[in-house]
């Protein structure tokens, strides 16, 4: 009797990729990064195994968005106290912490469980063109959509 092969964590080989975010649209780039992080681009993809690769995103400050999102997109956080809701627009976030913009976009596209949290640890976002992962010998990845 033939059975369907089941992917095991030992079968997974991980690669490192570098993506330059200069000129890319936020949502389109984030969805491609989320696919690579989950491993959906591999033939051994399984929903219950973390089969994805590590992704390094450079130049997060040079990301672009369409429409009026710079002023209308709002990031919210709460301190837990009454009246502790803080709101930050996309323009302010790009000035203060541009790496958080891509981080939050990709986080929203991953599963909301332990596997999603484990997958998110393989994302490394930097505001500028330098990164500290040269020892892993990352491959340059061109995103086309």
Backbone as CSV, one residue per row, in Angstrom:
resi,resn,N_x,N_y,N_z,CA_x,CA_y,CA_z,C_x,C_y,C_z
1,UNK,0.840,-1.174,0.000,0.000,0.000,0.000,0.887,1.240,0.000
2,UNK,0.563,2.193,-0.835,1.320,3.448,-0.893,0.733,4.445,0.101
3,UNK,1.626,5.190,0.715,1.180,6.206,1.655,1.729,7.563,1.230
4,UNK,1.085,8.604,1.665,1.543,9.958,1.386,2.746,10.252,2.270
5,UNK,3.822,10.766,1.694,4.989,11.065,2.535,4.688,12.225,3.485
6,UNK,5.076,12.065,4.731,4.859,13.082,5.744,6.181,13.808,5.982
7,UNK,6.147,15.109,5.927,7.343,15.918,6.160,7.689,15.908,7.635
8,UNK,8.963,15.640,7.921,9.452,15.669,9.297,10.363,16.879,9.466
9,UNK,10.516,17.383,10.674,11.426,18.516,10.874,12.862,18.225,10.457
10,UNK,13.265,16.964,10.492,14.630,16.608,10.088,14.818,16.681,8.567
11,UNK,13.723,16.667,7.807,13.802,16.742,6.342,14.023,18.163,5.834
12,UNK,13.836,19.156,6.695,13.865,20.551,6.279,15.297,21.070,6.230
13,UNK,15.669,21.669,5.106,16.946,22.379,5.004,16.634,23.856,4.825
14,UNK,17.269,24.685,5.629,16.976,26.113,5.624,18.051,26.887,4.869
15,UNK,17.598,27.878,4.119,18.488,28.790,3.419,18.312,30.184,4.002
16,UNK,19.221,31.063,3.681,19.139,32.466,4.071,19.009,33.293,2.808
17,UNK,18.056,34.221,2.800,17.831,35.096,1.665,17.920,36.557,2.105
18,UNK,18.400,37.405,1.193,18.445,38.850,1.421,17.518,39.503,0.416
19,UNK,16.650,40.387,0.909,15.707,41.109,0.062,15.948,42.600,0.259
20,UNK,16.076,43.334,-0.837,16.204,44.781,-0.769,14.812,45.381,-0.969
21,UNK,14.325,46.115,0.030,12.961,46.645,0.002,12.838,47.964,-0.746
22,UNK,13.912,48.474,-1.308,13.884,49.768,-1.975,12.882,49.769,-3.128
23,UNK,11.907,50.657,-3.059,10.942,50.821,-4.140,9.825,49.809,-4.182
24,UNK,9.819,48.811,-3.306,8.750,47.812,-3.304,7.547,48.324,-2.523
25,UNK,6.366,47.855,-2.907,5.143,48.186,-2.190,5.057,47.319,-0.946
26,UNK,4.627,47.921,0.157,4.645,47.260,1.457,3.886,45.938,1.478
27,UNK,2.651,45.928,1.055,1.828,44.725,1.131,2.290,43.616,0.214
28,UNK,2.671,43.967,-0.989,3.112,42.956,-1.951,4.426,42.313,-1.513
29,UNK,5.342,43.124,-1.023,6.610,42.593,-0.528,6.384,41.722,0.702
30,UNK,5.524,42.165,1.601,5.273,41.421,2.838,4.652,40.058,2.564
31,UNK,3.759,39.980,1.593,3.135,38.689,1.294,4.140,37.712,0.694
32,UNK,5.063,38.203,-0.120,6.099,37.322,-0.668,7.049,36.843,0.430
33,UNK,7.390,37.730,1.349,8.265,37.354,2.467,7.573,36.322,3.348
34,UNK,6.273,36.499,3.596,5.527,35.558,4.423,5.491,34.165,3.789
35,UNK,5.381,34.097,2.473,5.400,32.801,1.786,6.732,32.086,1.991
36,UNK,7.819,32.828,1.881,9.144,32.230,2.043,9.366,31.799,3.490
37,UNK,8.926,32.606,4.442,9.081,32.272,5.855,8.316,31.006,6.217
38,UNK,7.139,30.819,5.650,6.342,29.623,5.945,6.824,28.409,5.179
39,UNK,7.516,28.609,4.053,7.993,27.492,3.249,7.030,27.089,2.164
40,UNK,6.104,27.978,1.805,5.118,27.644,0.777,5.730,27.550,-0.614
41,UNK,6.957,28.012,-0.771,7.622,27.918,-2.069,8.355,26.591,-2.232
42,UNK,8.278,25.699,-1.255,8.977,24.409,-1.308,7.982,23.271,-1.542
43,UNK,8.433,22.207,-2.199,7.532,21.072,-2.418,7.237,20.273,-1.146
44,UNK,8.032,20.453,-0.093,7.802,19.700,1.143,6.926,20.465,2.129
45,UNK,6.227,21.495,1.673,5.416,22.320,2.565,4.340,21.500,3.256
46,UNK,4.234,21.693,4.552,3.172,21.118,5.365,2.678,22.198,6.302
47,UNK,1.404,22.185,6.604,0.848,23.246,7.436,1.320,23.171,8.878
48,UNK,1.731,21.994,9.338,2.068,21.813,10.746,3.574,21.762,11.007
49,UNK,4.402,21.952,9.974,5.867,21.935,10.118,6.406,23.283,9.679
50,UNK,7.368,23.795,10.422,8.037,25.033,10.045,9.124,24.689,9.031
51,UNK,8.798,24.808,7.741,9.710,24.416,6.679,10.305,25.614,5.957
52,UNK,10.118,26.810,6.498,10.519,28.025,5.810,11.986,28.362,5.957
53,UNK,12.385,29.402,5.238,13.755,29.871,5.226,13.864,31.183,6.003
54,UNK,15.097,31.578,6.298,15.363,32.846,6.962,15.405,33.954,5.915
55,UNK,14.840,35.108,6.256,14.793,36.237,5.335,15.357,37.477,6.024
56,UNK,16.283,38.147,5.338,16.854,39.403,5.802,16.322,40.491,4.871
57,UNK,15.693,41.508,5.443,15.146,42.606,4.654,15.991,43.844,4.916
58,UNK,16.510,44.438,3.850,17.334,45.635,3.955,16.572,46.850,3.427
59,UNK,16.998,48.041,3.831,16.424,49.311,3.377,14.928,49.396,3.635
60,UNK,14.514,49.066,4.840,13.094,49.134,5.190,12.569,50.559,5.142
61,UNK,13.448,51.534,5.298,13.018,52.929,5.282,12.642,53.407,3.885
62,UNK,12.997,52.648,2.850,12.725,53.061,1.471,11.525,52.328,0.874
63,UNK,10.682,51.770,1.732,9.479,51.082,1.261,8.475,52.130,0.797
64,UNK,7.607,51.756,-0.128,6.599,52.719,-0.577,5.212,52.132,-0.371
65,UNK,4.241,53.014,-0.291,2.843,52.621,-0.157,2.029,53.435,-1.157
66,UNK,0.836,52.970,-1.451,-0.007,53.645,-2.427,-1.110,54.405,-1.721
67,UNK,-1.708,55.329,-2.418,-2.842,56.068,-1.891,-2.460,56.997,-0.748
68,UNK,-3.369,57.154,0.202,-3.165,58.061,1.329,-2.759,57.320,2.601
69,UNK,-2.154,56.146,2.441,-1.824,55.325,3.605,-0.806,55.974,4.535
70,UNK,0.036,56.851,4.026,1.040,57.501,4.886,0.392,58.232,6.053
71,UNK,-0.773,58.820,5.833,-1.436,59.565,6.894,-2.657,58.846,7.468
72,UNK,-3.241,57.905,6.710,-4.469,57.257,7.163,-4.233,55.921,7.851
73,UNK,-3.123,55.250,7.550,-2.841,53.968,8.213,-2.341,54.245,9.619
74,UNK,-2.982,53.627,10.607,-2.671,53.906,12.004,-2.276,52.617,12.710
75,UNK,-1.178,52.658,13.445,-0.742,51.553,14.297,-1.169,51.877,15.720
76,UNK,-1.851,50.929,16.378,-2.361,51.166,17.725,-1.674,50.241,18.712
77,UNK,-1.441,50.772,19.920,-0.932,49.968,21.019,-1.539,50.510,22.291
78,UNK,-1.631,49.667,23.317,-2.270,50.070,24.555,-1.372,49.709,25.722
79,UNK,-1.247,50.628,26.676,-0.407,50.404,27.841,-1.091,49.508,28.869
80,UNK,-2.389,49.319,28.744,-3.128,48.525,29.708,-3.845,49.374,30.731
81,UNK,-3.535,50.630,30.790,-4.198,51.551,31.702,-5.383,52.208,30.999
82,UNK,-6.271,52.775,31.778,-7.417,53.485,31.218,-6.897,54.702,30.464
83,UNK,-7.334,54.850,29.232,-6.870,55.964,28.404,-5.460,55.784,27.887
84,UNK,-4.952,54.555,27.908,-3.567,54.302,27.512,-3.401,53.932,26.048
85,UNK,-4.372,54.208,25.196,-4.277,53.886,23.779,-3.368,54.895,23.084
86,UNK,-2.346,54.402,22.408,-1.426,55.257,21.659,-1.611,54.934,20.180
87,UNK,-1.672,55.959,19.369,-1.823,55.781,17.928,-0.658,56.446,17.214
88,UNK,-0.136,55.753,16.211,0.977,56.257,15.422,0.652,56.055,13.952
89,UNK,0.842,57.077,13.133,0.591,56.938,11.701,1.784,56.262,11.028
90,UNK,1.571,55.814,9.810,2.629,55.156,9.055,3.798,56.111,8.812
91,UNK,3.513,57.375,8.561,4.575,58.353,8.333,5.475,58.493,9.571
92,UNK,4.861,58.576,10.751,5.635,58.682,11.995,6.429,57.410,12.259
93,UNK,5.822,56.253,11.969,6.497,54.974,12.199,7.703,54.830,11.276
94,UNK,7.580,55.275,10.022,8.716,55.200,9.099,9.853,56.121,9.540
95,UNK,9.526,57.227,10.195,10.568,58.123,10.690,11.248,57.578,11.934
96,UNK,10.467,56.955,12.843,11.022,56.479,14.109,11.642,55.089,13.986
97,UNK,10.842,54.104,13.598,11.278,52.705,13.538,10.813,52.070,12.226
98,UNK,11.508,52.300,11.106,11.022,51.779,9.822,10.998,50.254,9.743
99,UNK,11.841,49.576,10.538,11.846,48.106,10.489,10.560,47.518,11.067
100,UNK,9.896,48.248,11.978,8.651,47.748,12.559,7.502,47.726,11.555
101,UNK,7.568,48.567,10.533,6.501,48.605,9.532,6.435,47.270,8.789
102,UNK,7.569,46.789,8.306,7.601,45.508,7.591,7.334,44.366,8.560
103,UNK,7.878,44.452,9.766,7.680,43.410,10.768,6.190,43.206,11.066
104,UNK,5.445,44.294,11.286,4.026,44.194,11.584,3.222,43.694,10.388
105,UNK,3.622,44.100,9.185,2.908,43.656,7.985,3.061,42.147,7.777
106,UNK,4.282,41.643,7.969,4.518,40.204,7.798,3.865,39.424,8.930
107,UNK,3.925,39.950,10.138,3.325,39.276,11.291,1.829,39.059,11.091
108,UNK,1.157,40.016,10.477,-0.271,39.882,10.227,-0.613,38.833,9.194
109,UNK,0.367,38.408,8.394,0.135,37.421,7.340,0.515,36.009,7.759
110,UNK,1.024,35.841,8.973,1.422,34.527,9.471,0.334,33.974,10.388
111,UNK,0.343,32.661,10.646,-0.663,32.078,11.542,-0.572,32.668,12.939
112,UNK,-1.720,32.767,13.601,-1.774,33.323,14.954,-1.698,32.191,15.969
113,UNK,-0.586,31.486,15.998,-0.386,30.399,16.949,1.115,30.249,17.221
114,UNK,1.502,29.183,17.875,2.904,28.965,18.231,3.762,28.838,16.978
115,UNK,3.243,28.197,15.950,3.997,28.043,14.713,4.261,29.388,14.055
116,UNK,3.297,30.291,14.117,3.484,31.626,13.569,4.546,32.405,14.317
117,UNK,4.569,32.282,15.641,5.584,32.960,16.453,6.966,32.396,16.168
118,UNK,7.034,31.089,15.980,8.308,30.442,15.657,8.786,30.861,14.271
119,UNK,7.880,31.008,13.342,8.204,31.423,11.980,8.699,32.861,11.949
120,UNK,8.117,33.715,12.754,8.460,35.135,12.770,9.887,35.379,13.260
121,UNK,10.434,34.445,14.022,11.806,34.595,14.519,12.841,34.507,13.396
122,UNK,12.438,34.008,12.235,13.361,33.888,11.104,13.375,35.126,10.220
123,UNK,12.637,36.151,10.614,12.604,37.412,9.872,13.538,38.414,10.543
124,UNK,14.442,38.986,9.752,15.399,39.968,10.253,15.277,41.212,9.377
125,UNK,14.813,42.328,9.954,14.563,43.547,9.188,15.518,44.632,9.655
126,UNK,16.130,45.333,8.689,17.062,46.411,8.988,16.660,47.653,8.203
127,UNK,16.791,48.812,8.845,16.401,50.069,8.217,17.368,50.462,7.105
128,UNK,18.644,50.169,7.264,19.656,50.561,6.299,20.129,49.406,5.436
129,UNK,21.227,49.617,4.679,21.712,48.593,3.756,22.647,47.554,4.382
130,UNK,23.031,47.699,5.660,23.944,46.742,6.291,23.187,45.757,7.173
131,UNK,23.734,44.540,7.269,23.186,43.537,8.185,24.343,42.770,8.802
132,UNK,24.051,42.013,9.865,25.087,41.305,10.604,25.060,39.793,10.369
133,UNK,24.506,39.350,9.251,24.365,37.918,8.989,25.226,37.466,7.814
134,UNK,26.385,38.071,7.644,27.256,37.704,6.524,27.801,36.297,6.671
135,UNK,27.943,35.809,7.892,28.492,34.469,8.121,27.560,33.375,7.599
136,UNK,26.276,33.665,7.475,25.319,32.672,6.977,25.315,32.593,5.451
137,UNK,26.048,33.456,4.784,26.149,33.495,3.320,24.765,33.537,2.669
138,UNK,24.006,34.611,2.893,22.661,34.690,2.326,22.689,34.923,0.817
139,UNK,21.693,34.374,0.157,21.537,34.552,-1.281,20.640,35.759,-1.535
140,UNK,20.943,36.497,-2.580,20.110,37.643,-2.959,18.821,37.102,-3.598
141,UNK,17.701,37.627,-3.173,16.411,37.181,-3.672,15.722,38.363,-4.344
142,UNK,15.341,38.186,-5.592,14.618,39.244,-6.284,13.127,38.920,-6.232
143,UNK,12.368,39.866,-5.759,10.923,39.690,-5.635,10.250,40.261,-6.878
144,UNK,9.508,39.436,-7.577,8.754,39.892,-8.744,7.295,39.547,-8.509
145,UNK,6.450,40.500,-8.744,5.012,40.266,-8.615,4.267,40.934,-9.718
